[in-house]
């Protein structure tokens, strides 16, 4: 028996049954998105399949993880749609982008070589929309041109919709658990700090408990100098094997970003100082054992 679109119904039903099993068995939302993409990629025999969140204002897609056939390189990270053509305009309208041959697609234009370089000479971008617009994308890439049948597109759409629903449910559940854990931690912190009226004792308890809760190398408290040019770290907690960082420092040594953000009363957030700030500022952090940091004024 076949569907109206020509795909054997047994094949379609087998894929959807397998997807149902994955949804029941996998709790982590990113793992579930990857597993759904892998299932679809293998079932349709394509080069790559993935699921990513879309920012239509920035015209980017963020991919946590994707499935790739042997010899195909992952696209995990942030990609800019405009680097590969103008079809972002279709996606913004919530329209599925179907490309059988990038060389012949007018939306790709002179970006065909860029798509070839990432093994996407043919692709399907299936947008997933909410009331505020497109929020995610299920995509399939193929390293060589290939047609996409109506049956395949129907299957991709159904997998996309079911995956999005399940992933968002998992994320909502995860957010609830994280909020409950955070409230329990704050209650425990409050009880521990209430045991002492000594400022240094409160600081010692707080830095230790926050550092352990977040699983970081170091948690510290600093006073800014009156002129805001420097700061003194007068209390810290260090994980086993990590450096203590007590002492006085010049803020300028840690780079323009640190001066700008903290000077304006904003948090300083650096995920990787080797790539996000200049080498001299990065070296200042690294000398005291810091590769990433959050400084909360």
C-alpha positions, 0 to 999 in steps of 0.5 A, a space after each residue: 500500500 502507498 500513500 497518495 504521494 507515492 511513498 510506501 505507507 509502511 516505510 512512513 509508518 515505521 519512521 513515525 513509530 520509531 520517532 514515537 519511541 524516541 520521544 518516549 525514551 529520551 529526556 534531554 531536548 538536544 538529544 531528542 532533536 539529534 535523534 529525530 534528525 538522525 532517524 530522518 537522515 538515515 531513512 531518507 539517505 541524505 548527507 546531513 540532517 539537523 534541527 536548529 533554533 532560528 533568529 529571524 532578526 539576526 538571520 541566523 540558525 544555531 545548531 547544537 548538534 547534527 547528524 552526518 553521514 560518513 565523510 560529511 562535516 558537522 555544521 554545529 554552531 551559528 550559521 548566517 543564512 545570507 552566506 548561502 543565498 536569499 532564501 531566508 526571505 521564504 523562511 521568514 514567511 514560514 515557507 518551506 525551502 526546497 532546493 533540488 540543485 543549488 546551481 540552478 536555484 535563483 535564490 542561491 545565485 552565486 552562493 552555490 559554491 558555498 553550499 557545495 563546500 558544506 555538502 548541501 547541493 540539495 536541501 530542504 529547510 522546514 521552518 517551525 512557526 509559533 504565533 510570533 514567527 519562525 522559531 526553529 528549523 528542521 533541515 536536510 542536506 545532500 552533497 549532490 543534487 537530488 529531487 525531493 518527492 511529495 511523500 518525503 516532504 510530507 514525512 519531513 513536515 510531520 517529523 518536524 512538527 512532532 519533534 518541535 512539540 516534544 522538544 519544547 515540552 522537554 525544555 519546559 520540564 527542564 526549566 521547571 526542574 532547574 527553577 525548583 533546584 535554584 529555589 532549594 539552593 537559595 533557601 539552603 544558602 539563606 539558612 547557612 548565611 543566617 548562622 553567622 553575623 560576621 561579614 567575612 563568614 557570610 562571604 566565605 559561605 556564599 562564595 563556597 556554596 555558589 561555586 560548588 552549586 555552579 561547578 566552577 573553578 573559583 567564586 570570589 567577591 571584590 570591592 571596586 576602588 573609589 576611582 573605579 580603576 581597580 578592584 580588590 578581591 578580598 574573599 574567594 573559594 577555589 575548587 581543588 586544584 584551582 588557584 586562589 585569586 585574592 589581591 588587588 588588580 587593575 581593571 584595565 589589565 583585563 581589557 576594554 570589554 571589562 572596563 566598558 561593561 563593569 564601568 557601566 554597571 553591566 555584567 561582564 560575561 566571557 565564555 572563552 577569553 582566548 577568542 572573545 577578547 584581545 590577547 593581552 587581556 586574555 593573558 591577564 585572566 589566564 595568569 590567574 587561572 581563568 578561561 571564562 568568567 562572569 563578573 556581576 556588579 
